[in-house]
Amino acid sequence: MTKEETLFRRRLEDLIERSDRIGYPVYSDFLDGGQRLIAQTCVLPPQLRMMFIGGYQDAERVVAAFYPAFFNYEIQNGVPDETMDHPVRALAIRLKGAKFVHERPGHRDYLGALMGLGIKRETLGDILVHEEGAVLIALESIVPFIQENLLSVGSADVTVEPIPLEEVGKFTPDGQEKIIDVSSARLDAVISKTFSCGRTEALQWVRGGRVHLNWKEVQANDKAIKPGDLISVRGKGRIRILDTVGTTRSGRLKLKIEKFGS
């Protein structure tokens, strides 16, 4: 574990100790995939529980909630029940005159516009881009600032308004189940086959930090994948490995996957 990761783990342990001391829920900022994995290794006292809140099912960036077990909170599709006073909120960013916008902003444009306002990344969750704008998950503390100051994204003017977290799921793409055959269960082979690109291009995506496996950035293109794994390629979409379903006559591995995005 690096020095930075050790310091981060200590911050989480401080949150755990605080929740145990005050007997009330305590929340982290948004965690990326690597930080989420570190949080999962933290040892909780038997009287505490941990929950990840991302605003929708399979969110990449999540808030870690530490709370006493007697609260008995439940979570469904990434949204806690209404008894939990958590800090995660959703904002609809809508393009003004969306049908007349010739070059629609992408994920990088929305994130760049937000960071350009001086907003810290850890206060922001996922950004779900769609035809008429985007949905942003953010901490409640930063919502008023975003509403007041985010006036444009790229060359497009925008409006910003809160929406219930329960509505975020409508903006997540439906998955498409399919069977693919690959030469091996390597990460680059699965990416290449699913997104119809060459192995060299898949390798470039991995080395460029665009690929996450189970929410953690990977640098090894030959990483072995298995059922249950979630692969995310920034700008392309996601792949969930559902099952291994045999081999072809030529000996290629057949995988059942669920694909989200382009």
Buried (B, 14 or more C-beta within 10 A) or exposed (E): EEEEEEEBBEEBEEBBBEBBEEEEBBBBBBBBBBBBBBBEEBEEEEEBBBBBBBBBEBBBBBBBBBBBEEBEBEBEBBBBEEEBEBBBBBBBBBBEEBEEBEEBBBBEBBBEBBEEEEBEEBBBBBBBBBEBBBBBBBBBEBBEBBEEBBEEBBEBEBEBEBBEBBEBBEBBEEBEEEEBBBEEBBBBBBBBBBBEBEBEBBBEBBEEEBBBBBBBBBEEBEBEBEBEBBBBBBEBBBBBBBEBEEEEEEEBBBBBBBBBBE
